[in-house]
Amino acid sequence: MFDIGWQELFIIGLVTIIVIGPKDLPRVLRAVTLGMRKVRSMARDFQDGIDELAREAELQELRKEIEKASSADLEQELQSIADPAREVEQSMRDIGRSLDEPAPEPAPEPAPEPAPEPAPTSLPPKPEPAREKPAGESGAGDKKPGGGE
């Protein structure tokens, strides 16, 4: 608190003993400690009073803000309750305006591009080559050239 070292305390003690004397020293020390207690008590009370004033000021500010908010909300609520026709009238006007306004023309859609024909996934089957018949075989349904049967 006072930033007093041991040397300074020793010098203060010596001067006190010389000036006051050893006989009256206990009585003086008691009076000094009582005075210090009173000073500390007064400082504590002063600080508590300042803190209390600060809290009250904060509370008053909060009360004012709450009153403003509640009164503004209350006024709006009363107006909305007292005049519900205004809201209906406003919504009817909005609907009328939207009906009176020309509808925006839709953007022309681009013509769809013809889809390319898909490539065949498999090749058509190859025709089988004609088989040659052995010379000695002839079928019942075979016709001979030049024969009239």
N, CA, C and O atoms as a GROMACS GRO file, in nm:
protein
  596
    1MET      N    1   0.082  -0.118   0.000
    1MET     CA    2   0.000   0.000   0.000
    1MET      C    3   0.087   0.125   0.000
    1MET      O    4   0.072   0.211  -0.088
    2PHE      N    5   0.176   0.137   0.096
    2PHE     CA    6   0.262   0.256   0.103
    2PHE      C    7   0.400   0.229   0.048
    2PHE      O    8   0.480   0.321   0.034
    3ASP      N    9   0.430   0.103   0.016
    3ASP     CA   10   0.561   0.063  -0.036
    3ASP      C   11   0.672   0.103   0.061
    3ASP      O   12   0.767   0.173   0.025
    4ILE      N   13   0.657   0.057   0.185
    4ILE     CA   14   0.755   0.086   0.290
    4ILE      C   15   0.836  -0.040   0.316
    4ILE      O   16   0.779  -0.146   0.341
    5GLY      N   17   0.968  -0.028   0.310
    5GLY     CA   18   1.056  -0.143   0.336
    5GLY      C   19   1.088  -0.155   0.484
    5GLY      O   20   1.040  -0.077   0.566
    6TRP      N   21   1.170  -0.257   0.518
    6TRP     CA   22   1.208  -0.282   0.658
    6TRP      C   23   1.290  -0.168   0.717
    6TRP      O   24   1.278  -0.136   0.835
    7GLN      N   25   1.371  -0.111   0.636
    7GLN     CA   26   1.455  -0.002   0.688
    7GLN      C   27   1.370   0.118   0.729
    7GLN      O   28   1.392   0.179   0.833
    8GLU      N   29   1.271   0.151   0.645
    8GLU     CA   30   1.185   0.264   0.677
    8GLU      C   31   1.102   0.236   0.803
    8GLU      O   32   1.086   0.325   0.886
    9LEU      N   33   1.050   0.113   0.818
    9LEU     CA   34   0.974   0.078   0.938
    9LEU      C   35   1.062   0.087   1.064
    9LEU      O   36   1.015   0.133   1.168
   10PHE      N   37   1.185   0.045   1.054
   10PHE     CA   38   1.276   0.052   1.168
   10PHE      C   39   1.298   0.197   1.210
   10PHE      O   40   1.298   0.228   1.329
   11ILE      N   41   1.318   0.284   1.114
   11ILE     CA   42   1.341   0.426   1.144
   11ILE      C   43   1.216   0.488   1.206
   11ILE      O   44   1.226   0.563   1.302
   12ILE      N   45   1.096   0.456   1.151
   12ILE     CA   46   0.971   0.509   1.207
   12ILE      C   47   0.952   0.460   1.350
   12ILE      O   48   0.911   0.538   1.436
   13GLY      N   49   0.979   0.334   1.377
   13GLY     CA   50   0.968   0.280   1.514
   13GLY      C   51   1.061   0.350   1.610
   13GLY      O   52   1.019   0.384   1.721
   14LEU      N   53   1.186   0.374   1.573
   14LEU     CA   54   1.281   0.443   1.660
   14LEU      C   55   1.235   0.585   1.692
   14LEU      O   56   1.241   0.629   1.806
   15VAL      N   57   1.189   0.657   1.589
   15VAL     CA   58   1.143   0.794   1.610
   15VAL      C   59   1.021   0.795   1.702
   15VAL      O   60   1.009   0.882   1.788
   16THR      N   61   0.929   0.697   1.684
   16THR     CA   62   0.809   0.690   1.767
   16THR      C   63   0.847   0.665   1.913
   16THR      O   64   0.793   0.730   2.003
   17ILE      N   65   0.938   0.573   1.937
   17ILE     CA   66   0.979   0.543   2.076
   17ILE      C   67   1.046   0.666   2.138
   17ILE      O   68   1.024   0.695   2.256
   18ILE      N   69   1.126   0.737   2.061
   18ILE     CA   70   1.196   0.853   2.116
   18ILE      C   71   1.096   0.966   2.144
   18ILE      O   72   1.102   1.029   2.250
   19VAL      N   73   1.005   0.993   2.051
   19VAL     CA   74   0.913   1.105   2.066
   19VAL      C   75   0.806   1.075   2.171
   19VAL      O   76   0.782   1.157   2.259
   20ILE      N   77   0.741   0.957   2.163
   20ILE     CA   78   0.629   0.926   2.251
   20ILE      C   79   0.679   0.868   2.383
   20ILE      O   80   0.627   0.900   2.490
   21GLY      N   81   0.776   0.788   2.374
   21GLY     CA   82   0.828   0.724   2.495
   21GLY      C   83   0.768   0.586   2.510
   21GLY      O   84   0.658   0.560   2.463
   22PRO      N   85   0.840   0.498   2.576
   22PRO     CA   86   0.793   0.359   2.588
   22PRO      C   87   0.671   0.346   2.677
   22PRO      O   88   0.596   0.249   2.665
   23LYS      N   89   0.649   0.438   2.764
   23LYS     CA   90   0.538   0.430   2.858
   23LYS      C   91   0.403   0.453   2.790
   23LYS      O   92   0.307   0.382   2.821
   24ASP      N   93   0.392   0.549   2.700
   24ASP     CA   94   0.265   0.582   2.634
   24ASP      C   95   0.249   0.512   2.497
   24ASP      O   96   0.147   0.529   2.431
   25LEU      N   97   0.348   0.435   2.455
   25LEU     CA   98   0.346   0.371   2.323
   25LEU      C   99   0.226   0.276   2.304
   25LEU      O  100   0.163   0.285   2.198
   26PRO      N  101   0.190   0.187   2.398
   26PRO     CA  102   0.074   0.098   2.375
   26PRO      C  103  -0.057   0.176   2.356
   26PRO      O  104  -0.138   0.140   2.270
   27ARG      N  105  -0.078   0.280   2.434
   27ARG     CA  106  -0.200   0.359   2.421
   27ARG      C  107  -0.205   0.429   2.286
   27ARG      O  108  -0.312   0.435   2.225
   28VAL      N  109  -0.096   0.481   2.236
   28VAL     CA  110  -0.090   0.549   2.106
   28VAL      C  111  -0.114   0.449   1.993
   28VAL      O  112  -0.184   0.479   1.896
   29LEU      N  113  -0.055   0.329   2.005
   29LEU     CA  114  -0.074   0.227   1.901
   29LEU      C  115  -0.222   0.186   1.892
   29LEU      O  116  -0.274   0.167   1.782
   30ARG      N  117  -0.288   0.170   2.009
   30ARG     CA  118  -0.432   0.138   2.008
   30ARG      C  119  -0.512   0.249   1.940
   30ARG      O  120  -0.602   0.220   1.861
   31ALA      N  121  -0.481   0.372   1.968
   31ALA     CA  122  -0.553   0.485   1.907
   31ALA      C  123  -0.530   0.488   1.755
   31ALA      O  124  -0.622   0.516   1.678
   32VAL      N  125  -0.406   0.459   1.714
   32VAL     CA  126  -0.376   0.458   1.570
   32VAL      C  127  -0.451   0.345   1.501
   32VAL      O  128  -0.508   0.367   1.393
   33THR      N  129  -0.454   0.225   1.560
   33THR     CA  130  -0.526   0.112   1.497
   33THR      C  131  -0.676   0.140   1.492
   33THR      O  132  -0.741   0.106   1.393
   34LEU      N  133  -0.732   0.200   1.598
   34LEU     CA  134  -0.875   0.236   1.594
   34LEU      C  135  -0.902   0.339   1.484
   34LEU      O  136  -1.003   0.330   1.414
   35GLY      N  137  -0.814   0.434   1.469
   35GLY     CA  138  -0.830   0.535   1.363
   35GLY      C  139  -0.822   0.471   1.224
   35GLY      O  140  -0.898   0.507   1.134
   36MET      N  141  -0.729   0.375   1.209
   36MET     CA  142  -0.717   0.305   1.080
   36MET      C  143  -0.844   0.224   1.049
   36MET      O  144  -0.889   0.219   0.935
   37ARG      N  145  -0.899   0.161   1.153
   37ARG     CA  146  -1.023   0.084   1.133
   37ARG      C  147  -1.137   0.176   1.089
   37ARG      O  148  -1.215   0.142   1.000
   38LYS      N  149  -1.146   0.293   1.154
   38LYS     CA  150  -1.251   0.387   1.116
   38LYS      C  151  -1.234   0.435   0.972
   38LYS      O  152  -1.330   0.446   0.897
   39VAL      N  153  -1.110   0.465   0.935
   39VAL     CA  154  -1.083   0.511   0.798
   39VAL      C  155  -1.120   0.402   0.697
   39VAL      O  156  -1.182   0.430   0.595
   40ARG      N  157  -1.082   0.277   0.726
   40ARG     CA  158  -1.115   0.166   0.636
   40ARG      C  159  -1.266   0.146   0.628
   40ARG      O  160  -1.321   0.122   0.521
   41SER      N  161  -1.333   0.156   0.742
   41SER     CA  162  -1.478   0.140   0.746
   41SER      C  163  -1.547   0.249   0.662
   41SER      O  164  -1.640   0.222   0.586
   42MET      N  165  -1.499   0.373   0.677
   42MET     CA  166  -1.556   0.483   0.599
   42MET      C  167  -1.530   0.463   0.450
   42MET      O  168  -1.619   0.488   0.368
   43ALA      N  169  -1.412   0.418   0.415
   43ALA     CA  170  -1.380   0.394   0.274
   43ALA      C  171  -1.469   0.283   0.217
   43ALA      O  172  -1.517   0.292   0.105
   44ARG      N  173  -1.490   0.177   0.296
   44ARG     CA  174  -1.576   0.066   0.253
   44ARG      C  175  -1.720   0.114   0.235
   44ARG      O  176  -1.786   0.079   0.137
   45ASP      N  177  -1.770   0.195   0.330
   45ASP     CA  178  -1.905   0.248   0.319
   45ASP      C  179  -1.920   0.339   0.196
   45ASP      O  180  -2.021   0.335   0.126
   46PHE      N  181  -1.817   0.420   0.173
   46PHE     CA  182  -1.819   0.509   0.057
   46PHE      C  183  -1.824   0.427  -0.073
   46PHE      O  184  -1.902   0.457  -0.163
   47GLN      N  185  -1.740   0.323  -0.080
   47GLN     CA  186  -1.737   0.238  -0.200
   47GLN      C  187  -1.871   0.166  -0.218
   47GLN      O  188  -1.921   0.154  -0.330
   48ASP      N  189  -1.929   0.118  -0.108
   48ASP     CA  190  -2.059   0.051  -0.116
   48ASP      C  191  -2.167   0.148  -0.165
   48ASP      O  192  -2.254   0.111  -0.244
   49GLY      N  193  -2.161   0.273  -0.117
   49GLY     CA  194  -2.258   0.374  -0.161
   49GLY      C  195  -2.245   0.402  -0.311
   49GLY      O  196  -2.345   0.415  -0.381
   50ILE      N  197  -2.120   0.412  -0.358
   50ILE     CA  198  -2.097   0.435  -0.502
   50ILE      C  199  -2.151   0.317  -0.583
   50ILE      O  200  -2.216   0.337  -0.685
   51ASP      N  201  -2.122   0.195  -0.537
   51ASP     CA  202  -2.171   0.076  -0.607
   51ASP      C  203  -2.324   0.073  -0.610
   51ASP      O  204  -2.384   0.038  -0.712
   52GLU      N  205  -2.385   0.110  -0.500
   52GLU     CA  206  -2.532   0.111  -0.493
   52GLU      C  207  -2.590   0.213  -0.590
   52GLU      O  208  -2.689   0.186  -0.658
   53LEU      N  209  -2.528   0.331  -0.598
   53LEU     CA  210  -2.574   0.432  -0.693
   53LEU      C  211  -2.560   0.383  -0.837
   53LEU      O  212  -2.649   0.405  -0.920
   54ALA      N  213  -2.450   0.316  -0.866
   54ALA     CA  214  -2.430   0.263  -1.002
   54ALA      C  215  -2.537   0.159  -1.035
   54ALA      O  216  -2.591   0.159  -1.145
   55ARG      N  217  -2.566   0.071  -0.940
   55ARG     CA  218  -2.670  -0.031  -0.963
   55ARG      C  219  -2.806   0.033  -0.984
   55ARG      O  220  -2.882  -0.009  -1.072
   56GLU      N  221  -2.837   0.134  -0.903
   56GLU     CA  222  -2.966   0.203  -0.918
   56GLU      C  223  -2.975   0.272  -1.054
   56GLU      O  224  -3.080   0.270  -1.119
   57ALA      N  225  -2.864   0.334  -1.097
   57ALA     CA  226  -2.864   0.401  -1.227
   57ALA      C  227  -2.887   0.299  -1.339
   57ALA      O  228  -2.962   0.326  -1.433
   58GLU      N  229  -2.823   0.184  -1.329
   58GLU     CA  230  -2.842   0.078  -1.429
   58GLU      C  231  -2.987   0.030  -1.428
   58GLU      O  232  -3.048   0.010  -1.534
   59LEU      N  233  -3.041   0.012  -1.309
   59LEU     CA  234  -3.180  -0.035  -1.299
   59LEU      C  235  -3.276   0.067  -1.358
   59LEU      O  236  -3.373   0.031  -1.426
   60GLN      N  237  -3.250   0.195  -1.332
   60GLN     CA  238  -3.337   0.299  -1.388
   60GLN      C  239  -3.330   0.299  -1.540
   60GLN      O  240  -3.432   0.314  -1.608
   61GLU      N  241  -3.209   0.282  -1.595
   61GLU     CA  242  -3.195   0.276  -1.740
   61GLU      C  243  -3.270   0.155  -1.796
   61GLU      O  244  -3.339   0.166  -1.898
   62LEU      N  245  -3.256   0.042  -1.730
   62LEU     CA  246  -3.325  -0.079  -1.776
   62LEU      C  247  -3.476  -0.061  -1.768
   62LEU      O  248  -3.549  -0.104  -1.858
   63ARG      N  249  -3.523   0.002  -1.661
   63ARG     CA  250  -3.667   0.026  -1.648
   63ARG      C  251  -3.718   0.114  -1.762
   63ARG      O  252  -3.824   0.089  -1.820
   64LYS      N  253  -3.641   0.220  -1.792
   64LYS     CA  254  -3.682   0.309  -1.900
   64LYS      C  255  -3.688   0.234  -2.033
   64LYS      O  256  -3.782   0.252  -2.110
   65GLU      N  257  -3.588   0.151  -2.060
   65GLU     CA  258  -3.586   0.075  -2.185
   65GLU      C  259  -3.704  -0.022  -2.191
   65GLU      O  260  -3.768  -0.037  -2.295
   66ILE      N  261  -3.732  -0.087  -2.080
   66ILE     CA  262  -3.844  -0.181  -2.076
   66ILE      C  263  -3.976  -0.108  -2.097
   66ILE      O  264  -4.063  -0.155  -2.170
   67GLU      N  265  -3.991   0.008  -2.032
   67GLU     CA  266  -4.114   0.086  -2.049
   67GLU      C  267  -4.131   0.132  -2.193
   67GLU      O  268  -4.241   0.128  -2.248
   68LYS      N  269  -4.021   0.175  -2.256
   68LYS     CA  270  -4.028   0.217  -2.396
   68LYS      C  271  -4.071   0.101  -2.484
   68LYS      O  272  -4.160   0.114  -2.567
   69ALA      N  273  -4.006  -0.013  -2.464
   69ALA     CA  274  -4.037  -0.130  -2.547
   69ALA      C  275  -4.180  -0.176  -2.524
   69ALA      O  276  -4.251  -0.207  -2.620
   70SER      N  277  -4.221  -0.181  -2.399
   70SER     CA  278  -4.356  -0.231  -2.372
   70SER      C  279  -4.462  -0.132  -2.420
   70SER      O  280  -4.566  -0.173  -2.471
   71SER      N  281  -4.437  -0.002  -2.405
   71SER     CA  282  -4.536   0.096  -2.450
   71SER      C  283  -4.545   0.096  -2.603
   71SER      O  284  -4.654   0.109  -2.658
   72ALA      N  285  -4.431   0.082  -2.671
   72ALA     CA  286  -4.434   0.079  -2.818
   72ALA      C  287  -4.506  -0.046  -2.865
   72ALA      O  288  -4.588  -0.040  -2.957
   73ASP      N  289  -4.476  -0.160  -2.804
   73ASP     CA  290  -4.543  -0.285  -2.841
   73ASP      C  291  -4.691  -0.277  -2.809
   73ASP      O  292  -4.774  -0.324  -2.887
   74LEU      N  293  -4.724  -0.218  -2.696
   74LEU     CA  294  -4.864  -0.207  -2.655
   74LEU      C  295  -4.941  -0.119  -2.753
   74LEU      O  296  -5.054  -0.150  -2.790
   75GLU      N  297  -4.880  -0.007  -2.793
   75GLU     CA  298  -4.946   0.082  -2.888
   75GLU      C  299  -4.970   0.012  -3.021
   75GLU      O  300  -5.078   0.023  -3.080
   76GLN      N  301  -4.870  -0.060  -3.069
   76GLN     CA  302  -4.886  -0.132  -3.196
   76GLN      C  303  -4.994  -0.239  -3.183
   76GLN      O  304  -5.075  -0.256  -3.274
   77GLU      N  305  -4.994  -0.308  -3.073
   77GLU     CA  306  -5.094  -0.413  -3.051
   77GLU      C  307  -5.234  -0.353  -3.046
   77GLU      O  308  -5.328  -0.408  -3.105
   78LEU      N  309  -5.248  -0.240  -2.976
   78LEU     CA  310  -5.379  -0.175  -2.969
   78LEU      C  311  -5.425  -0.129  -3.106
   78LEU      O  312  -5.543  -0.143  -3.140
   79GLN      N  313  -5.335  -0.074  -3.184
   79GLN     CA  314  -5.372  -0.028  -3.318
   79GLN      C  315  -5.414  -0.145  -3.406
   79GLN      O  316  -5.510  -0.135  -3.482
   80SER      N  317  -5.343  -0.256  -3.396
   80SER     CA  318  -5.379  -0.371  -3.479
   80SER      C  319  -5.511  -0.432  -3.435
   80SER      O  320  -5.586  -0.483  -3.518
   81ILE      N  321  -5.540  -0.429  -3.305
   81ILE     CA  322  -5.667  -0.483  -3.256
   81ILE      C  323  -5.781  -0.387  -3.289
   81ILE      O  324  -5.889  -0.430  -3.330
   82ALA      N  325  -5.759  -0.258  -3.271
   82ALA     CA  326  -5.864  -0.159  -3.289
   82ALA      C  327  -5.903  -0.144  -3.435
   82ALA      O  328  -6.017  -0.107  -3.465
   83ASP      N  329  -5.813  -0.170  -3.526
   83ASP     CA  330  -5.841  -0.145  -3.667
   83ASP      C  331  -5.805  -0.267  -3.752
   83ASP      O  332  -5.711  -0.260  -3.831
   84PRO      N  333  -5.878  -0.380  -3.738
   84PRO     CA  334  -5.846  -0.496  -3.821
   84PRO      C  335  -5.890  -0.476  -3.965
   84PRO      O  336  -5.839  -0.542  -4.056
   85ALA      N  337  -5.983  -0.384  -3.987
   85ALA     CA  338  -6.029  -0.359  -4.124
   85ALA      C  339  -5.917  -0.300  -4.208
   85ALA      O  340  -5.914  -0.320  -4.330
   86ARG      N  341  -5.826  -0.230  -4.147
   86ARG     CA  342  -5.715  -0.170  -4.220
   86ARG      C  343  -5.629  -0.279  -4.285
   86ARG      O  344  -5.587  -0.264  -4.400
   87GLU      N  345  -5.604  -0.386  -4.213
   87GLU     CA  346  -5.523  -0.494  -4.268
   87GLU      C  347  -5.595  -0.560  -4.385
   87GLU      O  348  -5.534  -0.590  -4.488
   88VAL      N  349  -5.727  -0.583  -4.370
   88VAL     CA  350  -5.804  -0.645  -4.477
   88VAL      C  351  -5.806  -0.554  -4.598
   88VAL      O  352  -5.790  -0.599  -4.712
   89GLU      N  353  -5.826  -0.424  -4.575
   89GLU     CA  354  -5.829  -0.327  -4.684
   89GLU      C  355  -5.695  -0.324  -4.757
   89GLU      O  356  -5.690  -0.319  -4.880
   90GLN      N  357  -5.588  -0.328  -4.682
   90GLN     CA  358  -5.455  -0.325  -4.742
   90GLN      C  359  -5.431  -0.450  -4.826
   90GLN      O  360  -5.377  -0.441  -4.937
   91SER      N  361  -5.471  -0.565  -4.776
   91SER     CA  362  -5.452  -0.688  -4.853
   91SER      C  363  -5.538  -0.688  -4.978
   91SER      O  364  -5.496  -0.739  -5.082
   92MET      N  365  -5.660  -0.631  -4.971
   92MET     CA  366  -5.745  -0.621  -5.090
   92MET      C  367  -5.682  -0.529  -5.194
   92MET      O  368  -5.685  -0.559  -5.313
   93ARG      N  369  -5.624  -0.419  -5.149
   93ARG     CA  370  -5.554  -0.329  -5.242
   93ARG      C  371  -5.439  -0.401  -5.310
   93ARG      O  372  -5.419  -0.388  -5.431
   94ASP      N  373  -5.364  -0.476  -5.233
   94ASP     CA  374  -5.251  -0.550  -5.290
   94ASP      C  375  -5.298  -0.649  -5.395
   94ASP      O  376  -5.237  -0.663  -5.501
   95ILE      N  377  -5.408  -0.718  -5.366
   95ILE     CA  378  -5.462  -0.815  -5.462
   95ILE      C  379  -5.511  -0.742  -5.586
   95ILE      O  380  -5.488  -0.788  -5.698
   96GLY      N  381  -5.578  -0.628  -5.568
   96GLY     CA  382  -5.627  -0.549  -5.682
   96GLY      C  383  -5.512  -0.501  -5.768
   96GLY      O  384  -5.522  -0.504  -5.891
   97ARG      N  385  -5.406  -0.456  -5.708
   97ARG     CA  386  -5.289  -0.410  -5.784
   97ARG      C  387  -5.230  -0.524  -5.865
   97ARG      O  388  -5.195  -0.508  -5.982
   98SER      N  389  -5.219  -0.641  -5.800
   98SER     CA  390  -5.159  -0.753  -5.872
   98SER      C  391  -5.247  -0.797  -5.988
   98SER      O  392  -5.195  -0.846  -6.088
   99LEU      N  393  -5.380  -0.781  -5.977
   99LEU     CA  394  -5.469  -0.817  -6.087
   99LEU      C  395  -5.466  -0.712  -6.197
   99LEU      O  396  -5.478  -0.746  -6.315
  100ASP      N  397  -5.450  -0.584  -6.161
  100ASP     CA  398  -5.448  -0.476  -6.259
  100ASP      C  399  -5.318  -0.474  -6.340
  100ASP      O  400  -5.319  -0.433  -6.456
  101GLU      N  401  -5.212  -0.515  -6.282
  101GLU     CA  402  -5.083  -0.512  -6.351
  101GLU      C  403  -5.084  -0.616  -6.461
  101GLU      O  404  -5.131  -0.728  -6.440
  102PRO      N  405  -5.030  -0.581  -6.580
  102PRO     CA  406  -5.024  -0.682  -6.685
  102PRO      C  407  -4.924  -0.790  -6.644
  102PRO      O  408  -4.820  -0.764  -6.584
  103ALA      N  409  -4.961  -0.909  -6.680
  103ALA     CA  410  -4.874  -1.021  -6.646
  103ALA      C  411  -4.750  -1.013  -6.734
  103ALA      O  412  -4.763  -0.985  -6.854
  104PRO      N  413  -4.636  -1.036  -6.682
  104PRO     CA  414  -4.515  -1.032  -6.765
  104PRO      C  415  -4.520  -1.146  -6.866
  104PRO      O  416  -4.559  -1.259  -6.835
  105GLU      N  417  -4.479  -1.112  -6.989
  105GLU     CA  418  -4.480  -1.214  -7.093
  105GLU      C  419  -4.373  -1.318  -7.062
  105GLU      O  420  -4.261  -1.285  -7.025
  106PRO      N  421  -4.411  -1.443  -7.078
  106PRO     CA  422  -4.310  -1.545  -7.051
  106PRO      C  423  -4.204  -1.543  -7.160
  106PRO      O  424  -4.234  -1.513  -7.276
  107ALA      N  425  -4.086  -1.572  -7.125
  107ALA     CA  426  -3.977  -1.575  -7.221
  107ALA      C  427  -4.000  -1.690  -7.317
  107ALA      O  428  -4.037  -1.800  -7.274
  108PRO      N  429  -3.979  -1.667  -7.448
  108PRO     CA  430  -4.000  -1.776  -7.543
  108PRO      C  431  -3.902  -1.889  -7.514
  108PRO      O  432  -3.783  -1.868  -7.487
  109GLU      N  433  -3.956  -2.007  -7.521
  109GLU     CA  434  -3.871  -2.123  -7.495
  109GLU      C  435  -3.797  -2.158  -7.622
  109GLU      O  436  -3.857  -2.155  -7.729
  110PRO      N  437  -3.671  -2.189  -7.615
  110PRO     CA  438  -3.597  -2.227  -7.736
  110PRO      C  439  -3.650  -2.359  -7.788
  110PRO      O  440  -3.690  -2.447  -7.712
  111ALA      N  441  -3.649  -2.371  -7.922
  111ALA     CA  442  -3.698  -2.494  -7.984
  111ALA      C  443  -3.606  -2.609  -7.945
  111ALA      O  444  -3.484  -2.594  -7.944
  112PRO      N  445  -3.664  -2.723  -7.911
  112PRO     CA  446  -3.579  -2.835  -7.872
  112PRO      C  447  -3.502  -2.886  -7.993
  112PRO      O  448  -3.557  -2.898  -8.103
  113GLU      N  449  -3.379  -2.916  -7.973
  113GLU     CA  450  -3.295  -2.969  -8.080
  113GLU      C  451  -3.328  -3.115  -8.099
  113GLU      O  452  -3.350  -3.188  -8.002
  114PRO      N  453  -3.333  -3.160  -8.227
  114PRO     CA  454  -3.362  -3.302  -8.247
  114PRO      C  455  -3.250  -3.386  -8.189
  114PRO      O  456  -3.131  -3.355  -8.203
  115ALA      N  457  -3.291  -3.490  -8.126
  115ALA     CA  458  -3.192  -3.578  -8.064
  115ALA      C  459  -3.126  -3.662  -8.173
  115ALA      O  460  -3.196  -3.714  -8.260
  116PRO      N  461  -2.995  -3.677  -8.170
  116PRO     CA  462  -2.928  -3.760  -8.270
  116PRO      C  463  -2.970  -3.906  -8.250
  116PRO      O  464  -2.993  -3.952  -8.138
  117GLU      N  465  -2.979  -3.976  -8.363
  117GLU     CA  466  -3.018  -4.117  -8.354
  117GLU      C  467  -2.907  -4.194  -8.286
  117GLU      O  468  -2.789  -4.174  -8.316
  118PRO      N  469  -2.944  -4.281  -8.196
  118PRO     CA  470  -2.839  -4.355  -8.128
  118PRO      C  471  -2.773  -4.454  -8.222
  118PRO      O  472  -2.838  -4.513  -8.308
  119ALA      N  473  -2.647  -4.471  -8.205
  119ALA     CA  474  -2.570  -4.566  -8.287
  119ALA      C  475  -2.612  -4.706  -8.247
  119ALA      O  476  -2.637  -4.732  -8.129
  120PRO      N  477  -2.620  -4.799  -8.345
  120PRO     CA  478  -2.658  -4.935  -8.310
  120PRO      C  479  -2.555  -4.996  -8.217
  120PRO      O  480  -2.434  -4.979  -8.234
  121THR      N  481  -2.606  -5.066  -8.121
  121THR     CA  482  -2.515  -5.126  -8.024
  121THR      C  483  -2.459  -5.259  -8.071
  121THR      O  484  -2.352  -5.300  -8.026
  122SER      N  485  -2.531  -5.328  -8.163
  122SER     CA  486  -2.477  -5.454  -8.216
  122SER      C  487  -2.500  -5.456  -8.367
  122SER      O  488  -2.593  -5.393  -8.418
  123LEU      N  489  -2.418  -5.525  -8.433
  123LEU     CA  490  -2.428  -5.536  -8.579
  123LEU      C  491  -2.536  -5.635  -8.615
  123LEU      O  492  -2.560  -5.731  -8.541
  124PRO      N  493  -2.604  -5.613  -8.728
  124PRO     CA  494  -2.705  -5.710  -8.769
  124PRO      C  495  -2.637  -5.844  -8.798
  124PRO      O  496  -2.520  -5.847  -8.836
  125PRO      N  497  -2.711  -5.956  -8.782
  125PRO     CA  498  -2.648  -6.086  -8.806
  125PRO      C  499  -2.612  -6.102  -8.954
  125PRO      O  500  -2.684  -6.057  -9.043
  126LYS      N  501  -2.498  -6.166  -8.976
  126LYS     CA  502  -2.450  -6.188  -9.114
  126LYS      C  503  -2.531  -6.300  -9.176
  126LYS      O  504  -2.562  -6.399  -9.110
  127PRO      N  505  -2.566  -6.286  -9.303
  127PRO     CA  506  -2.636  -6.398  -9.367
  127PRO      C  507  -2.541  -6.517  -9.381
  127PRO      O  508  -2.422  -6.502  -9.407
  128GLU      N  509  -2.598  -6.635  -9.362
  128GLU     CA  510  -2.515  -6.755  -9.372
  128GLU      C  511  -2.484  -6.781  -9.519
  128GLU      O  512  -2.569  -6.762  -9.606
  129PRO      N  513  -2.364  -6.824  -9.544
  129PRO     CA  514  -2.330  -6.854  -9.685
  129PRO      C  515  -2.409  -6.977  -9.731
  129PRO      O  516  -2.440  -7.066  -9.652
  130ALA      N  517  -2.440  -6.980  -9.858
  130ALA     CA  518  -2.516  -7.092  -9.912
  130ALA      C  519  -2.431  -7.218  -9.907
  130ALA      O  520  -2.313  -7.217  -9.943
  131ARG      N  521  -2.493  -7.325  -9.862
  131ARG     CA  522  -2.420  -7.451  -9.852
  131ARG      C  523  -2.422  -7.522  -9.987
  131ARG      O  524  -2.519  -7.520 -10.062
  132GLU      N  525  -2.314  -7.581 -10.011
  132GLU     CA  526  -2.309  -7.661 -10.133
  132GLU      C  527  -2.349  -7.802 -10.099
  132GLU      O  528  -2.306  -7.858  -9.998
  133LYS      N  529  -2.433  -7.862 -10.184
  133LYS     CA  530  -2.479  -7.996 -10.158
  133LYS      C  531  -2.384  -8.094 -10.228
  133LYS      O  532  -2.331  -8.066 -10.336
  134PRO      N  533  -2.366  -8.206 -10.166
  134PRO     CA  534  -2.285  -8.306 -10.235
  134PRO      C  535  -2.358  -8.352 -10.362
  134PRO      O  536  -2.480  -8.340 -10.371
  135ALA      N  537  -2.287  -8.402 -10.456
  135ALA     CA  538  -2.339  -8.433 -10.589
  135ALA      C  539  -2.444  -8.542 -10.588
  135ALA      O  540  -2.533  -8.538 -10.673
  136GLY      N  541  -2.440  -8.635 -10.504
  136GLY     CA  542  -2.533  -8.746 -10.506
  136GLY      C  543  -2.663  -8.717 -10.436
  136GLY      O  544  -2.756  -8.796 -10.451
  137GLU      N  545  -2.675  -8.615 -10.364
  137GLU     CA  546  -2.797  -8.592 -10.288
  137GLU      C  547  -2.888  -8.500 -10.365
  137GLU      O  548  -2.847  -8.398 -10.420
  138SER      N  549  -3.014  -8.539 -10.368
  138SER     CA  550  -3.109  -8.447 -10.425
  138SER      C  551  -3.233  -8.456 -10.340
  138SER      O  552  -3.270  -8.565 -10.297
  139GLY      N  553  -3.293  -8.350 -10.316
  139GLY     CA  554  -3.407  -8.348 -10.228
  139GLY      C  555  -3.535  -8.364 -10.305
  139GLY      O  556  -3.537  -8.346 -10.427
  140ALA      N  557  -3.644  -8.399 -10.235
  140ALA     CA  558  -3.771  -8.421 -10.300
  140ALA      C  559  -3.828  -8.292 -10.352
  140ALA      O  560  -3.901  -8.292 -10.451
  141GLY      N  561  -3.797  -8.187 -10.290
  141GLY     CA  562  -3.853  -8.060 -10.332
  141GLY      C  563  -3.765  -7.990 -10.431
  141GLY      O  564  -3.795  -7.877 -10.471
  142ASP      N  565  -3.653  -8.055 -10.473
  142ASP     CA  566  -3.563  -7.989 -10.566
  142ASP      C  567  -3.617  -8.003 -10.706
  142ASP      O  568  -3.666  -8.110 -10.743
  143LYS      N  569  -3.608  -7.903 -10.781
  143LYS     CA  570  -3.651  -7.909 -10.920
  143LYS      C  571  -3.528  -7.912 -11.007
  143LYS      O  572  -3.429  -7.844 -10.981
  144LYS      N  573  -3.537  -7.991 -11.107
  144LYS     CA  574  -3.426  -8.000 -11.199
  144LYS      C  575  -3.452  -7.908 -11.314
  144LYS      O  576  -3.565  -7.895 -11.360
  145PRO      N  577  -3.352  -7.846 -11.360
  145PRO     CA  578  -3.373  -7.758 -11.472
  145PRO      C  579  -3.407  -7.841 -11.598
  145PRO      O  580  -3.347  -7.944 -11.626
  146GLY      N  581  -3.495  -7.795 -11.661
  146GLY     CA  582  -3.534  -7.856 -11.787
  146GLY      C  583  -3.630  -7.970 -11.769
  146GLY      O  584  -3.687  -8.014 -11.869
  147GLY      N  585  -3.653  -8.018 -11.657
  147GLY     CA  586  -3.744  -8.128 -11.633
  147GLY      C  587  -3.880  -8.074 -11.603
  147GLY      O  588  -3.892  -7.969 -11.541
  148GLY      N  589  -3.984  -8.143 -11.644
  148GLY     CA  590  -4.115  -8.092 -11.629
  148GLY      C  591  -4.190  -8.153 -11.516
  148GLY      O  592  -4.309  -8.127 -11.502
  149GLU      N  593  -4.130  -8.226 -11.440
  149GLU     CA  594  -4.205  -8.287 -11.334
  149GLU      C  595  -4.243  -8.190 -11.234
  149GLU      O  596  -4.308  -8.225 -11.136
   0.00000   0.00000   0.00000
